[in-house]
Amino acid sequence: MKRIAVIYYSRSGNTEKMARFVAEGVKEESEVQADLHNVDDFPPEKALEYDGLIIGSPTYYGSMAYQIKKFFDESVSFHGKLAGKVGGAFSSAANIGGGNETTIGDILNAMLIHGMVVQGSERGDHYGPVSIGSPDERAQRQSKALGKRVACLVKKL
């Protein structure tokens, strides 16, 4: 069975809610398992055990939270070993212009530097789901779609 780690950091609970919706989307795809992890309890080398990583962060100063950045910084010790694995990202923020897309872009940039495979969406949230505050119905739908999209790609690769 293929495995995807849904890794998140959440102080207010909004990003964690999104992570749960992402995991639900992964589980909609047969033969793919979703494991939900708070980044504080997920050592970076554990990522090597997974076929895909979907990472979510609140937006802090237009970028990912320190805890997620630390995860990527520490992953340097096994640089290149995530190549070919599938990645995806999501974010929450307090405001519409709060930096959600730049946060997702920063997470995806780190994944691309690792050699990971990332797939966008032709409609909706193109780079990854975003939420303003607590995830509304649209953010829930987009989060589930991300999980399913990554799960389908993991199965294809």
OpenMM code with the backbone's topology and positions (N, CA, C; nanometers):
from openmm import Vec3, app, unit

residues = "MET LYS ARG ILE ALA VAL ILE TYR TYR SER ARG SER GLY ASN THR GLU LYS MET ALA ARG PHE VAL ALA GLU GLY VAL LYS GLU GLU SER GLU VAL GLN ALA ASP LEU HIS ASN VAL ASP ASP PHE PRO PRO GLU LYS ALA LEU GLU TYR ASP GLY LEU ILE ILE GLY SER PRO THR TYR TYR GLY SER MET ALA TYR GLN ILE LYS LYS PHE PHE ASP GLU SER VAL SER PHE HIS GLY LYS LEU ALA GLY LYS VAL GLY GLY ALA PHE SER SER ALA ALA ASN ILE GLY GLY GLY ASN GLU THR THR ILE GLY ASP ILE LEU ASN ALA MET LEU ILE HIS GLY MET VAL VAL GLN GLY SER GLU ARG GLY ASP HIS TYR GLY PRO VAL SER ILE GLY SER PRO ASP GLU ARG ALA GLN ARG GLN SER LYS ALA LEU GLY LYS ARG VAL ALA CYS LEU VAL LYS LYS LEU".split()
positions = [
    Vec3(0.0842, -0.1185, 0.0000),
    Vec3(0.0000, 0.0000, 0.0000),
    Vec3(0.0887, 0.1248, 0.0000),
    Vec3(0.0500, 0.2228, -0.0790),
    Vec3(0.1208, 0.3512, -0.0856),
    Vec3(0.0848, 0.4340, 0.0381),
    Vec3(0.1790, 0.5161, 0.0809),
    Vec3(0.1580, 0.5966, 0.2016),
    Vec3(0.1912, 0.7433, 0.1763),
    Vec3(0.1042, 0.8294, 0.2277),
    Vec3(0.1239, 0.9739, 0.2189),
    Vec3(0.1210, 1.0312, 0.3601),
    Vec3(0.2206, 1.1123, 0.3930),
    Vec3(0.2228, 1.1832, 0.5203),
    Vec3(0.1630, 1.3219, 0.4987),
    Vec3(0.0621, 1.3544, 0.5765),
    Vec3(0.0057, 1.4889, 0.5782),
    Vec3(0.0642, 1.5549, 0.7028),
    Vec3(0.1551, 1.6480, 0.6802),
    Vec3(0.2322, 1.7099, 0.7878),
    Vec3(0.1877, 1.8557, 0.7999),
    Vec3(0.1667, 1.9005, 0.9222),
    Vec3(0.1180, 2.0373, 0.9399),
    Vec3(0.1736, 2.0983, 1.0683),
    Vec3(0.1690, 2.2295, 1.0724),
    Vec3(0.1865, 2.3040, 1.1960),
    Vec3(0.0630, 2.3907, 1.2099),
    Vec3(0.0085, 2.3995, 1.3322),
    Vec3(-0.1117, 2.4787, 1.3527),
    Vec3(-0.1144, 2.5323, 1.4949),
    Vec3(-0.1226, 2.6632, 1.5065),
    Vec3(-0.1332, 2.7226, 1.6397),
    Vec3(-0.2800, 2.7485, 1.6738),
    Vec3(-0.3578, 2.7980, 1.5785),
    Vec3(-0.4984, 2.8304, 1.6051),
    Vec3(-0.5913, 2.7114, 1.5838),
    Vec3(-0.5429, 2.6096, 1.5129),
    Vec3(-0.6270, 2.4938, 1.4813),
    Vec3(-0.6790, 2.4946, 1.3386),
    Vec3(-0.6692, 2.6074, 1.2685),
    Vec3(-0.7228, 2.6162, 1.1329),
    Vec3(-0.6444, 2.5308, 1.0329),
    Vec3(-0.5126, 2.5335, 1.0422),
    Vec3(-0.4319, 2.4527, 0.9501),
    Vec3(-0.4497, 2.3048, 0.9814),
    Vec3(-0.4635, 2.2712, 1.1079),
    Vec3(-0.4899, 2.1306, 1.1444),
    Vec3(-0.6227, 2.0830, 1.0857),
    Vec3(-0.7248, 2.1680, 1.0898),
    Vec3(-0.8539, 2.1312, 1.0296),
    Vec3(-0.8358, 2.1032, 0.8811),
    Vec3(-0.7609, 2.1886, 0.8141),
    Vec3(-0.7348, 2.1670, 0.6714),
    Vec3(-0.6616, 2.0348, 0.6503),
    Vec3(-0.5630, 2.0054, 0.7358),
    Vec3(-0.4864, 1.8806, 0.7242),
    Vec3(-0.5792, 1.7595, 0.7330),
    Vec3(-0.6764, 1.7667, 0.8205),
    Vec3(-0.7717, 1.6552, 0.8345),
    Vec3(-0.8541, 1.6376, 0.7069),
    Vec3(-0.8934, 1.7485, 0.6442),
    Vec3(-0.9668, 1.7399, 0.5170),
    Vec3(-0.8774, 1.6846, 0.4064),
    Vec3(-0.7504, 1.7256, 0.4040),
    Vec3(-0.6555, 1.6725, 0.3055),
    Vec3(-0.6439, 1.5210, 0.3227),
    Vec3(-0.6291, 1.4758, 0.4472),
    Vec3(-0.6180, 1.3316, 0.4748),
    Vec3(-0.7435, 1.2575, 0.4302),
    Vec3(-0.8608, 1.3176, 0.4498),
    Vec3(-0.9852, 1.2562, 0.4021),
    Vec3(-0.9806, 1.2366, 0.2510),
    Vec3(-0.9304, 1.3366, 0.1800),
    Vec3(-0.9194, 1.3267, 0.0346),
    Vec3(-0.8257, 1.2150, -0.0078),
    Vec3(-0.7145, 1.1996, 0.0631),
    Vec3(-0.6212, 1.0897, 0.0328),
    Vec3(-0.6931, 0.9564, 0.0491),
    Vec3(-0.7678, 0.9432, 0.1576),
    Vec3(-0.8349, 0.8165, 0.1901),
    Vec3(-0.9455, 0.7803, 0.0908),
    Vec3(-0.9918, 0.8783, 0.0128),
    Vec3(-1.0922, 0.8495, -0.0899),
    Vec3(-1.0355, 0.7633, -0.2017),
    Vec3(-0.9042, 0.7630, -0.2151),
    Vec3(-0.8370, 0.6864, -0.3193),
    Vec3(-0.7983, 0.5497, -0.2625),
    Vec3(-0.8384, 0.4438, -0.3298),
    Vec3(-0.8091, 0.3092, -0.2802),
    Vec3(-0.6595, 0.2806, -0.2857),
    Vec3(-0.6145, 0.1976, -0.1969),
    Vec3(-0.4761, 0.1512, -0.1908),
    Vec3(-0.3763, 0.2614, -0.1537),
    Vec3(-0.4258, 0.3686, -0.0907),
    Vec3(-0.3377, 0.4745, -0.0443),
    Vec3(-0.3761, 0.5079, 0.1000),
    Vec3(-0.2768, 0.5106, 0.1861),
    Vec3(-0.2964, 0.5386, 0.3275),
    Vec3(-0.2514, 0.6803, 0.3584),
    Vec3(-0.3275, 0.7501, 0.4407),
    Vec3(-0.2911, 0.8855, 0.4854),
    Vec3(-0.2554, 0.8804, 0.6330),
    Vec3(-0.1384, 0.9320, 0.6664),
    Vec3(-0.0967, 0.9436, 0.8059),
    Vec3(-0.0841, 1.0914, 0.8390),
    Vec3(-0.1557, 1.1352, 0.9401),
    Vec3(-0.1600, 1.2751, 0.9806),
    Vec3(-0.0559, 1.2990, 1.0895),
    Vec3(0.0290, 1.4013, 1.0731),
    Vec3(0.1369, 1.4285, 1.1677),
    Vec3(0.1520, 1.5773, 1.1940),
    Vec3(0.1602, 1.6138, 1.3207),
    Vec3(0.2032, 1.7473, 1.3577),
    Vec3(0.3531, 1.7514, 1.3349),
    Vec3(0.4032, 1.8532, 1.2692),
    Vec3(0.5455, 1.8608, 1.2351),
    Vec3(0.6350, 1.8519, 1.3586),
    Vec3(0.5862, 1.8965, 1.4739),
    Vec3(0.6657, 1.8900, 1.5963),
    Vec3(0.6931, 1.7460, 1.6398),
    Vec3(0.6095, 1.6527, 1.5933),
    Vec3(0.6235, 1.5112, 1.6295),
    Vec3(0.6691, 1.4258, 1.5119),
    Vec3(0.7256, 1.4892, 1.4091),
    Vec3(0.7624, 1.4184, 1.2868),
    Vec3(0.9063, 1.4520, 1.2501),
    Vec3(1.0009, 1.3662, 1.2870),
    Vec3(1.1406, 1.3943, 1.2491),
    Vec3(1.1565, 1.3909, 1.0973),
    Vec3(1.2322, 1.4836, 1.0404),
    Vec3(1.2433, 1.4918, 0.8943),
    Vec3(1.2814, 1.3608, 0.8256),
    Vec3(1.3689, 1.2797, 0.8855),
    Vec3(1.4110, 1.1548, 0.8204),
    Vec3(1.2950, 1.0557, 0.8055),
    Vec3(1.1879, 1.0733, 0.8819),
    Vec3(1.0701, 0.9870, 0.8690),
    Vec3(1.0037, 1.0057, 0.7314),
    Vec3(1.0262, 1.1208, 0.6697),
    Vec3(0.9695, 1.1487, 0.5368),
    Vec3(1.0163, 1.0461, 0.4338),
    Vec3(1.1330, 0.9882, 0.4565),
    Vec3(1.1881, 0.8895, 0.3623),
    Vec3(1.1019, 0.7638, 0.3531),
    Vec3(1.0176, 0.7396, 0.4529),
    Vec3(0.9330, 0.6206, 0.4568),
    Vec3(0.8064, 0.6350, 0.3719),
    Vec3(0.7811, 0.7537, 0.3200),
    Vec3(0.6547, 0.7822, 0.2515),
    Vec3(0.6727, 0.7989, 0.1010),
    Vec3(0.5630, 0.7734, 0.0292),
    Vec3(0.5603, 0.7918, -0.1161),
    Vec3(0.5238, 0.9352, -0.1526),
    Vec3(0.4590, 1.0045, -0.0601),
    Vec3(0.4181, 1.1423, -0.0836),
    Vec3(0.4126, 1.2210, 0.0455),
    Vec3(0.4312, 1.3512, 0.0342),
    Vec3(0.4239, 1.4422, 0.1477),
    Vec3(0.3339, 1.5592, 0.1105),
    Vec3(0.2370, 1.5870, 0.1947),
    Vec3(0.1530, 1.7050, 0.1775),
    Vec3(0.1726, 1.7877, 0.3042),
    Vec3(0.2215, 1.9096, 0.2874),
    Vec3(0.2610, 1.9901, 0.4025),
    Vec3(0.1798, 2.1189, 0.4087),
    Vec3(0.1296, 2.1470, 0.5296),
    Vec3(0.0489, 2.2664, 0.5504),
    Vec3(0.1038, 2.3551, 0.6596),
    Vec3(0.0915, 2.4847, 0.6380),
    Vec3(0.1427, 2.5818, 0.7334),
    Vec3(0.0521, 2.7038, 0.7391),
    Vec3(0.0398, 2.7628, 0.8574),
    Vec3(-0.0196, 2.8959, 0.8611),
    Vec3(0.0784, 2.9936, 0.7954),
    Vec3(0.0272, 3.1049, 0.7532),
    Vec3(0.1102, 3.2069, 0.6907),
    Vec3(0.1598, 3.3043, 0.7963),
    Vec3(0.2923, 3.3115, 0.8093),
    Vec3(0.3545, 3.4052, 0.9013),
    Vec3(0.4474, 3.4949, 0.8207),
    Vec3(0.4193, 3.6227, 0.8189),
    Vec3(0.5004, 3.7195, 0.7453),
    Vec3(0.5194, 3.6787, 0.6002),
    Vec3(0.4128, 3.6262, 0.5397),
    Vec3(0.4150, 3.5918, 0.3977),
    Vec3(0.4863, 3.4628, 0.3645),
    Vec3(0.5176, 3.3816, 0.4640),
    Vec3(0.5873, 3.2562, 0.4380),
    Vec3(0.5426, 3.1488, 0.5377),
    Vec3(0.6082, 3.0342, 0.5289),
    Vec3(0.5750, 2.9232, 0.6172),
    Vec3(0.6190, 2.9515, 0.7603),
    Vec3(0.5530, 2.8854, 0.8535),
    Vec3(0.5892, 2.8970, 0.9946),
    Vec3(0.7290, 2.8401, 1.0171),
    Vec3(0.7946, 2.8900, 1.1193),
    Vec3(0.9291, 2.8457, 1.1554),
    Vec3(0.9368, 2.6929, 1.1653),
    Vec3(0.8369, 2.6298, 1.2236),
    Vec3(0.8393, 2.4856, 1.2459),
    Vec3(0.8483, 2.4091, 1.1142),
    Vec3(0.7805, 2.4572, 1.0102),
    Vec3(0.7860, 2.3925, 0.8790),
    Vec3(0.9198, 2.4223, 0.8126),
    Vec3(0.9663, 2.5459, 0.8221),
    Vec3(1.0975, 2.5823, 0.7661),
    Vec3(1.2082, 2.5003, 0.8314),
    Vec3(1.1995, 2.4798, 0.9621),
    Vec3(1.2969, 2.3992, 1.0359),
    Vec3(1.2967, 2.2556, 0.9825),
    Vec3(1.1779, 2.2022, 0.9552),
    Vec3(1.1667, 2.0678, 0.8983),
    Vec3(1.2463, 2.0593, 0.7678),
    Vec3(1.2256, 2.1569, 0.6801),
    Vec3(1.2989, 2.1567, 0.5530),
    Vec3(1.4485, 2.1805, 0.5743),
    Vec3(1.4838, 2.2710, 0.6625),
    Vec3(1.6258, 2.2960, 0.6892),
    Vec3(1.6957, 2.1695, 0.7382),
    Vec3(1.6311, 2.0951, 0.8240),
    Vec3(1.6900, 1.9719, 0.8765),
    Vec3(1.6908, 1.8585, 0.7738),
    Vec3(1.6071, 1.8693, 0.6715),
    Vec3(1.6019, 1.7641, 0.5678),
    Vec3(1.7240, 1.7693, 0.4756),
    Vec3(1.8061, 1.8718, 0.4908),
    Vec3(1.9270, 1.8849, 0.4099),
    Vec3(2.0181, 1.7620, 0.4284),
    Vec3(2.0108, 1.6996, 0.5438),
    Vec3(2.0980, 1.5853, 0.5733),
    Vec3(2.0719, 1.4664, 0.4815),
    Vec3(1.9555, 1.4615, 0.4188),
    Vec3(1.9280, 1.3530, 0.3238),
    Vec3(1.8844, 1.4088, 0.1879),
    Vec3(1.9410, 1.5245, 0.1538),
    Vec3(1.9091, 1.5891, 0.0263),
    Vec3(1.9241, 1.4916, -0.0910),
    Vec3(1.8238, 1.4902, -0.1784),
    Vec3(1.8241, 1.4038, -0.2954),
    Vec3(1.7479, 1.2738, -0.2750),
    Vec3(1.7245, 1.2357, -0.1511),
    Vec3(1.6565, 1.1085, -0.1249),
    Vec3(1.5045, 1.1193, -0.1315),
    Vec3(1.4524, 1.2398, -0.1454),
    Vec3(1.3082, 1.2576, -0.1651),
    Vec3(1.2743, 1.2709, -0.3135),
    Vec3(1.3749, 1.2685, -0.3978),
    Vec3(1.3532, 1.2832, -0.5426),
    Vec3(1.2560, 1.1779, -0.5928),
    Vec3(1.1579, 1.2245, -0.6704),
    Vec3(1.0589, 1.1348, -0.7288),
    Vec3(0.9367, 1.1133, -0.6421),
    Vec3(0.9414, 1.1533, -0.5158),
    Vec3(0.8235, 1.1429, -0.4302),
    Vec3(0.7293, 1.2575, -0.4668),
    Vec3(0.6014, 1.2404, -0.4377),
    Vec3(0.5008, 1.3394, -0.4748),
    Vec3(0.4794, 1.4363, -0.3585),
    Vec3(0.4640, 1.5643, -0.3903),
    Vec3(0.4424, 1.6652, -0.2881),
    Vec3(0.3219, 1.7527, -0.3155),
    Vec3(0.2750, 1.8158, -0.2112),
    Vec3(0.1650, 1.9114, -0.2202),
    Vec3(0.1686, 2.0016, -0.0985),
    Vec3(0.1004, 2.1168, -0.1059),
    Vec3(0.1049, 2.2134, 0.0028),
    Vec3(-0.0298, 2.2830, 0.0204),
    Vec3(-0.0527, 2.3319, 0.1425),
    Vec3(-0.1729, 2.4096, 0.1734),
    Vec3(-0.1399, 2.5082, 0.2836),
    Vec3(-0.2255, 2.6121, 0.2964),
    Vec3(-0.1973, 2.7173, 0.3932),
    Vec3(-0.3247, 2.7848, 0.4413),
    Vec3(-0.3147, 2.8427, 0.5594),
    Vec3(-0.4224, 2.9267, 0.6118),
    Vec3(-0.3629, 3.0603, 0.6544),
    Vec3(-0.4452, 3.1625, 0.6530),
    Vec3(-0.4012, 3.2962, 0.6939),
    Vec3(-0.5187, 3.3717, 0.7546),
    Vec3(-0.4895, 3.4835, 0.8144),
    Vec3(-0.5936, 3.5641, 0.8770),
    Vec3(-0.6648, 3.6552, 0.7770),
    Vec3(-0.5980, 3.6875, 0.6634),
    Vec3(-0.6522, 3.7848, 0.5690),
    Vec3(-0.6453, 3.7334, 0.4260),
    Vec3(-0.7296, 3.7876, 0.3409),
    Vec3(-0.7290, 3.7500, 0.1999),
    Vec3(-0.5934, 3.7798, 0.1373),
    Vec3(-0.5367, 3.8931, 0.1666),
    Vec3(-0.4054, 3.9283, 0.1135),
    Vec3(-0.2945, 3.8942, 0.2118),
    Vec3(-0.3131, 3.7894, 0.2873),
    Vec3(-0.2206, 3.7561, 0.3953),
    Vec3(-0.0980, 3.6768, 0.3571),
    Vec3(-0.0843, 3.6385, 0.2305),
    Vec3(0.0354, 3.5669, 0.1885),
    Vec3(0.0193, 3.4171, 0.1702),
    Vec3(-0.1047, 3.3709, 0.1574),
    Vec3(-0.1271, 3.2268, 0.1393),
    Vec3(-0.0487, 3.1701, 0.0217),
    Vec3(-0.0570, 3.2345, -0.0934),
    Vec3(0.0103, 3.1806, -0.2125),
    Vec3(0.1614, 3.1838, -0.1990),
    Vec3(0.2158, 3.2851, -0.1340),
    Vec3(0.3609, 3.2884, -0.1168),
    Vec3(0.4050, 3.1790, -0.0199),
    Vec3(0.3224, 3.1508, 0.0787),
    Vec3(0.3532, 3.0420, 0.1721),
    Vec3(0.3545, 2.9083, 0.0988),
    Vec3(0.2516, 2.8832, 0.0208),
    Vec3(0.2458, 2.7584, -0.0561),
    Vec3(0.3634, 2.7518, -0.1531),
    Vec3(0.3927, 2.8631, -0.2186),
    Vec3(0.5054, 2.8659, -0.3115),
    Vec3(0.6365, 2.8319, -0.2433),
    Vec3(0.6575, 2.8819, -0.1222),
    Vec3(0.7806, 2.8517, -0.0495),
    Vec3(0.7906, 2.7030, -0.0147),
    Vec3(0.6798, 2.6436, 0.0257),
    Vec3(0.6789, 2.4994, 0.0562),
    Vec3(0.7071, 2.4203, -0.0710),
    Vec3(0.6398, 2.4567, -0.1806),
    Vec3(0.6608, 2.3850, -0.3074),
    Vec3(0.8035, 2.4037, -0.3581),
    Vec3(0.8607, 2.5229, -0.3408),
    Vec3(1.0007, 2.5446, -0.3814),
    Vec3(1.0934, 2.4477, -0.3088),
    Vec3(1.0733, 2.4312, -0.1790),
    Vec3(1.1568, 2.3379, -0.1029),
    Vec3(1.1395, 2.1958, -0.1549),
    Vec3(1.0172, 2.1591, -0.1881),
    Vec3(0.9919, 2.0253, -0.2424),
    Vec3(1.0594, 2.0070, -0.3784),
    Vec3(1.0509, 2.1076, -0.4630),
    Vec3(1.1141, 2.0990, -0.5946),
    Vec3(1.2659, 2.0897, -0.5830),
    Vec3(1.3235, 2.1609, -0.4882),
    Vec3(1.4679, 2.1528, -0.4671),
    Vec3(1.5079, 2.0123, -0.4223),
    Vec3(1.4185, 1.9446, -0.3549),
    Vec3(1.4420, 1.8046, -0.3157),
    Vec3(1.4222, 1.7088, -0.4341),
    Vec3(1.3722, 1.7597, -0.5460),
    Vec3(1.3481, 1.6738, -0.6613),
    Vec3(1.2122, 1.6068, -0.6596),
    Vec3(1.1218, 1.6587, -0.5774),
    Vec3(0.9886, 1.5994, -0.5670),
    Vec3(0.9020, 1.6397, -0.6863),
    Vec3(0.7971, 1.5632, -0.7078),
    Vec3(0.7021, 1.5868, -0.8162),
    Vec3(0.5817, 1.6594, -0.7579),
    Vec3(0.5437, 1.7710, -0.8190),
    Vec3(0.4323, 1.8519, -0.7716),
    Vec3(0.3350, 1.8732, -0.8866),
    Vec3(0.2058, 1.8561, -0.8591),
    Vec3(0.1031, 1.8763, -0.9615),
    Vec3(0.0092, 1.9883, -0.9170),
    Vec3(-0.0123, 2.0840, -1.0040),
    Vec3(-0.1068, 2.1912, -0.9758),
    Vec3(-0.2487, 2.1491, -1.0099),
    Vec3(-0.3404, 2.2423, -0.9998),
    Vec3(-0.4805, 2.2175, -1.0331),
    Vec3(-0.5234, 2.3183, -1.1399),
    Vec3(-0.5959, 2.2714, -1.2365),
    Vec3(-0.6398, 2.3590, -1.3461),
    Vec3(-0.7546, 2.4507, -1.3049),
    Vec3(-0.8160, 2.4234, -1.1896),
    Vec3(-0.9231, 2.5122, -1.1412),
    Vec3(-0.9175, 2.5180, -0.9889),
    Vec3(-0.9857, 2.6141, -0.9341),
    Vec3(-0.9817, 2.6291, -0.7893),
    Vec3(-0.8509, 2.6901, -0.7439),
    Vec3(-0.7989, 2.6407, -0.6343),
    Vec3(-0.6729, 2.6898, -0.5807),
    Vec3(-0.5596, 2.6195, -0.6558),
    Vec3(-0.5014, 2.6864, -0.7540),
    Vec3(-0.4071, 2.6257, -0.8485),
    Vec3(-0.2833, 2.5652, -0.7830),
    Vec3(-0.2278, 2.6319, -0.6829),
    Vec3(-0.1024, 2.5869, -0.6210),
    Vec3(-0.1271, 2.4953, -0.5021),
    Vec3(-0.2406, 2.5113, -0.4385),
    Vec3(-0.2785, 2.4345, -0.3203),
    Vec3(-0.3881, 2.5089, -0.2476),
    Vec3(-0.4634, 2.4397, -0.1655),
    Vec3(-0.5757, 2.5025, -0.0959),
    Vec3(-0.5326, 2.6089, 0.0035),
    Vec3(-0.6156, 2.7113, 0.0137),
    Vec3(-0.5942, 2.8176, 0.1105),
    Vec3(-0.7221, 2.8393, 0.1900),
    Vec3(-0.7061, 2.8855, 0.3116),
    Vec3(-0.8203, 2.9164, 0.3966),
    Vec3(-0.7955, 3.0498, 0.4635),
    Vec3(-0.8993, 3.1291, 0.4730),
    Vec3(-0.8930, 3.2535, 0.5480),
    Vec3(-0.9655, 3.2252, 0.6791),
    Vec3(-0.8891, 3.2152, 0.7859),
    Vec3(-0.9467, 3.1739, 0.9134),
    Vec3(-0.9831, 3.0267, 0.9085),
    Vec3(-1.0897, 2.9919, 0.9783),
    Vec3(-1.1340, 2.8517, 0.9800),
    Vec3(-1.1783, 2.8093, 0.8399),
    Vec3(-1.1426, 2.6877, 0.7963),
    Vec3(-1.1769, 2.6471, 0.6587),
    Vec3(-1.3282, 2.6439, 0.6352),
    Vec3(-1.3710, 2.7215, 0.5353),
    Vec3(-1.5116, 2.7202, 0.4957),
    Vec3(-1.5353, 2.6022, 0.4004),
    Vec3(-1.6535, 2.5950, 0.3453),
    Vec3(-1.6894, 2.4833, 0.2573),
    Vec3(-1.5984, 2.4751, 0.1344),
    Vec3(-1.5628, 2.5905, 0.0780),
    Vec3(-1.4739, 2.5911, -0.0381),
    Vec3(-1.3362, 2.5363, -0.0014),
    Vec3(-1.2809, 2.5831, 0.1103),
    Vec3(-1.1487, 2.5363, 0.1545),
    Vec3(-1.1518, 2.3873, 0.1871),
    Vec3(-1.2612, 2.3411, 0.2442),
    Vec3(-1.2752, 2.1975, 0.2727),
    Vec3(-1.2718, 2.1164, 0.1431),
    Vec3(-1.3478, 2.1616, 0.0460),
    Vec3(-1.3553, 2.0928, -0.0840),
    Vec3(-1.2191, 2.0928, -0.1542),
    Vec3(-1.1512, 2.2078, -0.1525),
    Vec3(-1.0200, 2.2187, -0.2161),
    Vec3(-0.9154, 2.1325, -0.1436),
    Vec3(-0.9254, 2.1253, -0.0109),
    Vec3(-0.8318, 2.0437, 0.0671),
    Vec3(-0.8494, 1.8957, 0.0355),
    Vec3(-0.9726, 1.8506, 0.0301),
    Vec3(-0.9984, 1.7107, -0.0054),
    Vec3(-0.9504, 1.6809, -0.1470),
    Vec3(-0.9709, 1.7768, -0.2378),
    Vec3(-0.9269, 1.7580, -0.3766),
    Vec3(-0.7748, 1.7460, -0.3845),
    Vec3(-0.7022, 1.8241, -0.3035),
    Vec3(-0.5565, 1.8127, -0.3012),
    Vec3(-0.5150, 1.6729, -0.2563),
    Vec3(-0.5750, 1.6244, -0.1485),
    Vec3(-0.5421, 1.4910, -0.1000),
    Vec3(-0.5662, 1.3842, -0.2041),
    Vec3(-0.6801, 1.3923, -0.2704),
    Vec3(-0.7125, 1.2935, -0.3743),
    Vec3(-0.6172, 1.3050, -0.4930),
    Vec3(-0.5848, 1.4277, -0.5339),
    Vec3(-0.4958, 1.4499, -0.6477),
    Vec3(-0.3563, 1.3935, -0.6212),
    Vec3(-0.3034, 1.4169, -0.5026),
    Vec3(-0.1715, 1.3644, -0.4682),
    Vec3(-0.1772, 1.2114, -0.4601),
    Vec3(-0.2832, 1.1572, -0.4022),
    Vec3(-0.2977, 1.0113, -0.3925),
    Vec3(-0.3029, 0.9477, -0.5313),
    Vec3(-0.3760, 1.0071, -0.6238),
    Vec3(-0.3837, 0.9538, -0.7606),
    Vec3(-0.2462, 0.9573, -0.8266),
    Vec3(-0.1731, 1.0659, -0.8076),
    Vec3(-0.0408, 1.0788, -0.8687),
    Vec3(0.0580, 0.9787, -0.8066),
    Vec3(0.0491, 0.9590, -0.6760),
    Vec3(0.1348, 0.8596, -0.6095),
    Vec3(0.1113, 0.7223, -0.6716),
    Vec3(-0.0139, 0.6891, -0.6967),
    Vec3(-0.0456, 0.5575, -0.7559),
    Vec3(0.0094, 0.5452, -0.8988),
    Vec3(0.0046, 0.6549, -0.9748),
    Vec3(0.0527, 0.6522, -1.1128),
    Vec3(0.2043, 0.6366, -1.1206),
    Vec3(0.2738, 0.6974, -1.0227),
    Vec3(0.4205, 0.6937, -1.0262),
    Vec3(0.4700, 0.5697, -0.9543),
] * unit.nanometer
topology = app.Topology()
chain = topology.addChain("A")
for resn in residues:
    res = topology.addResidue(resn, chain)
    for name in ("N", "CA", "C"):
        topology.addAtom(name, app.Element.getBySymbol(name[0]), res)
